[in-house]
Amino acid sequence: MFTEAAHGRPPVADGSVTVLPPVHDRMHAVAAFTAHHVIAAEVDEEIVRQRLPPDDLGAPMSASFLLFLASWVGAEPGTLDLVLAKTDKSADGGAALWVRGDLDDHPRVTRARRYRPHSLVYADRPAGEPDGVLVVGQGVAGRWEMAFEIAPDVRGRGLGRRLAAAASVLVPGDEPVFAQVAAGHPSSLRACLAAGYVAIGAEVLFVRRGGAARS
C-alpha cells in the first residue's frame, strides 16, 4: 500500500477502514490516507468497527481510539507522523556522505534503530563530530526509510534538504525512500519537500517491547 501510494496510487478514497494483521509481532500501526485508514494490529476486526463511528472519517486517528488500541496491543502509541515518499532517484544537490560506524550513541541513530534495527549511518564528515547525520534502513513493512538530524549551529543552511536528497540513491533498485516527519516539525517537512518528497499520508506506530497483547 505504501509503495503504491508513493507512485501516486493510494487506497481508494471511499471512507473505509482496512484491518490487517500487525506489521510483525511487536509492531502495530494506524495509517491514514485520503479518506481511507489502515489498521495493522493484533486486534479483532469486529472490535475495531464497534469502536469507530461510521460517520467520522477521522476516528481512527483520534486520541481515544489510539489509546484504546495501545491498551489492546500492550504498547504506547508513538507520535503522529506525516509520511512522505521520494521515487525520483536524482540526488542533485545532495550532500557528500561517509558511512560511519562510530555514531551508534548519537540520539538520532538511537531513535531510528528502534524502528530500523539494521540501519546504516551516514554523516557529512568522515570523522569527528558531524554537522549532519543520515540514517537509512528498512522499517515499517520492509519499506526503505530515512531520518536525518542537523547540528543546531548549522540549521537553516540547507543541509537537511541535501541529506534528504542524498537518501534517494542509498536504497536499492527502484525502491522509493520514505520519511516520517512529526506533524509539529515544519523545518524537517520543508527540507523533505524541497528535496522532492511528496506527502502520501500519516501514521502512528505502536512498538511493543515484549509480552503479550492485552484483551
C-alpha positions as CSV (number, residue, x, y, z in Angstrom):
1,M,0.0,0.0,0.0
2,F,2.8,2.4,0.9
3,T,4.7,1.7,-2.3
4,E,1.6,2.1,-4.4
5,A,0.8,5.4,-2.7
6,A,4.3,6.6,-3.3
7,H,3.7,6.0,-7.0
8,G,0.5,8.0,-7.0
9,R,-1.9,5.1,-6.4
10,P,-3.2,5.3,-2.8
11,P,-6.0,3.2,-1.5
12,V,-9.5,4.2,-2.8
13,A,-10.8,7.3,-1.0
14,D,-14.1,5.8,-0.1
15,G,-14.1,6.5,3.6
16,S,-13.4,2.8,4.5
17,V,-11.2,1.3,7.1
18,T,-9.0,-1.7,6.2
19,V,-8.0,-4.0,9.1
20,L,-4.8,-6.1,8.6
21,P,-2.5,-8.3,10.8
22,P,0.3,-6.4,12.6
23,V,3.4,-5.4,10.8
24,H,5.2,-8.1,12.9
25,D,4.7,-9.4,16.4
26,R,6.0,-6.3,18.1
27,M,4.9,-3.5,15.7
28,H,1.4,-2.3,15.1
29,A,0.3,0.7,13.1
30,V,-2.6,3.0,12.1
31,A,-2.1,4.7,8.8
32,A,-4.2,7.4,7.2
33,F,-4.5,8.0,3.5
34,T,-7.1,10.4,1.9
35,A,-10.5,9.1,3.2
36,H,-9.1,5.7,3.8
37,H,-7.5,4.3,7.0
38,V,-5.5,1.1,7.5
39,I,-5.2,-0.5,11.0
40,A,-2.5,-3.2,11.1
41,A,-2.7,-4.6,14.6
42,E,-3.3,-7.7,16.7
43,V,-6.9,-6.8,17.3
44,D,-10.3,-8.3,16.3
45,E,-11.8,-6.5,13.3
46,E,-15.3,-6.5,14.8
47,I,-14.0,-4.8,17.9
48,V,-12.3,-2.2,15.8
49,R,-15.5,-1.4,13.9
50,Q,-17.5,-1.2,17.1
51,R,-15.1,1.4,18.3
52,L,-15.2,3.6,15.2
53,P,-18.3,5.8,14.4
54,P,-19.1,5.1,10.7
55,D,-19.8,8.8,10.1
56,D,-16.4,10.1,11.5
57,L,-13.7,9.9,8.9
58,G,-11.0,10.9,11.4
59,A,-11.9,8.5,14.1
60,P,-9.1,6.0,13.6
61,M,-6.6,8.8,14.3
62,S,-8.5,10.2,17.3
63,A,-6.8,10.2,20.7
64,S,-9.5,8.0,22.1
65,F,-9.1,5.3,19.5
66,L,-5.3,5.4,19.6
67,L,-5.3,5.0,23.4
68,F,-7.8,2.1,23.1
69,L,-5.6,0.3,20.6
70,A,-2.5,1.0,22.7
71,S,-4.1,-0.7,25.6
72,W,-5.3,-3.6,23.5
73,V,-1.9,-4.4,21.9
74,G,0.1,-3.5,25.0
75,A,2.2,-0.7,23.6
76,E,2.3,3.0,23.8
77,P,1.5,4.9,20.7
78,G,4.3,6.9,19.0
79,T,4.0,10.3,17.6
80,L,1.6,11.3,14.8
81,D,3.9,11.5,11.7
82,L,3.3,12.7,8.2
83,V,4.6,10.1,5.7
84,L,6.4,11.3,2.7
85,A,8.0,9.4,-0.2
86,K,10.5,10.1,-2.9
87,T,10.6,8.0,-6.1
88,D,12.9,10.2,-8.1
89,K,16.4,8.7,-7.9
90,S,18.0,12.1,-8.7
91,A,20.2,13.3,-5.8
92,D,21.1,16.6,-7.5
93,G,22.5,18.9,-4.8
94,G,22.7,16.1,-2.3
95,A,25.3,16.1,0.4
96,A,28.6,14.2,0.2
97,L,28.3,11.3,2.7
98,W,30.5,8.8,4.5
99,V,29.4,5.6,6.2
100,R,30.0,6.0,10.0
101,G,30.2,3.1,12.3
102,D,31.1,5.2,15.3
103,L,27.8,7.0,15.8
104,D,25.7,4.3,17.5
105,D,25.2,6.5,20.5
106,H,24.0,9.5,18.6
107,P,20.4,10.4,19.7
108,R,19.1,10.3,16.1
109,V,20.6,6.9,15.5
110,T,19.3,5.5,18.8
111,R,15.7,6.7,17.9
112,A,15.9,5.5,14.3
113,R,17.1,2.0,15.3
114,R,14.0,1.5,17.5
115,Y,12.1,1.1,14.2
116,R,15.0,0.1,11.8
117,P,17.4,-2.1,13.8
118,H,19.8,-2.8,10.9
119,S,20.1,0.8,9.6
120,L,23.3,2.2,8.1
121,V,24.5,5.6,9.4
122,Y,26.0,8.3,7.2
123,A,27.4,11.7,8.0
124,D,28.7,14.7,6.2
125,R,32.2,14.2,7.6
126,P,34.4,11.1,7.5
127,A,35.4,11.5,11.1
128,G,34.8,13.7,14.2
129,E,31.6,15.4,15.2
130,P,29.3,15.7,12.1
131,D,27.1,18.6,11.2
132,G,24.5,16.2,9.7
133,V,23.6,12.6,10.3
134,L,21.5,10.5,8.0
135,V,20.1,7.0,8.9
136,V,18.8,4.7,6.2
137,G,17.2,1.3,6.7
138,Q,14.2,-0.9,6.3
139,G,11.3,0.0,8.6
140,V,7.5,-0.5,8.5
141,A,6.5,-3.5,6.3
142,G,10.1,-3.6,4.9
143,R,9.9,-0.2,3.3
144,W,13.1,1.8,3.0
145,E,13.1,4.8,5.3
146,M,15.4,7.7,6.1
147,A,15.8,10.0,9.0
148,F,18.2,12.9,9.5
149,E,19.4,15.4,12.1
150,I,21.3,18.6,11.8
151,A,23.5,20.2,14.5
152,P,21.8,23.2,16.0
153,D,24.5,25.7,15.0
154,V,24.3,24.9,11.2
155,R,20.5,24.7,10.8
156,G,18.8,26.9,8.2
157,R,21.6,26.4,5.7
158,G,20.0,23.7,3.5
159,L,21.9,20.7,4.9
160,G,18.7,18.9,5.8
161,R,17.5,19.2,2.2
162,R,20.8,17.9,0.9
163,L,20.8,14.9,3.3
164,A,17.2,14.1,2.4
165,A,18.0,14.3,-1.3
166,A,21.1,12.0,-0.9
167,A,19.0,9.3,0.7
168,S,17.2,8.5,-2.5
169,V,20.2,6.9,-4.1
170,L,21.1,4.9,-1.0
171,V,18.2,2.4,-1.3
172,P,18.3,-0.5,-3.8
173,G,16.8,-0.7,-7.3
174,D,13.7,1.4,-8.0
175,E,12.5,1.3,-4.4
176,P,11.1,4.6,-3.1
177,V,12.5,6.1,0.1
178,F,10.1,7.2,2.8
179,A,10.4,9.8,5.5
180,Q,8.3,10.1,8.7
181,V,8.1,13.7,9.9
182,A,6.4,14.7,13.1
183,A,3.4,17.0,12.4
184,G,5.0,19.7,14.7
185,H,8.3,19.8,12.9
186,P,7.9,22.2,10.0
187,S,11.6,22.7,9.3
188,S,12.1,18.9,8.6
189,L,8.9,19.0,6.5
190,R,10.2,21.9,4.4
191,A,13.5,20.1,3.9
192,C,11.9,16.9,2.6
193,L,9.5,18.8,0.3
194,A,12.4,20.8,-1.1
195,A,14.3,17.5,-1.7
196,G,11.5,16.1,-3.8
197,Y,9.5,14.1,-1.3
198,V,5.7,14.0,-1.7
199,A,3.2,13.7,1.2
200,I,1.2,10.5,0.9
201,G,-0.5,10.1,4.4
202,A,0.1,9.9,8.1
203,E,0.7,7.2,10.6
204,V,1.1,6.3,14.3
205,L,3.3,3.3,15.2
206,F,3.0,1.1,18.3
207,V,6.1,-0.8,19.3
208,R,5.7,-3.5,21.9
209,R,8.9,-4.2,23.8
210,G,7.8,-7.6,25.0
211,G,4.9,-9.5,26.4
212,A,1.5,-10.5,25.1
213,A,-1.2,-8.2,23.9
214,R,-4.0,-7.4,26.3
215,S,-7.6,-8.4,25.8
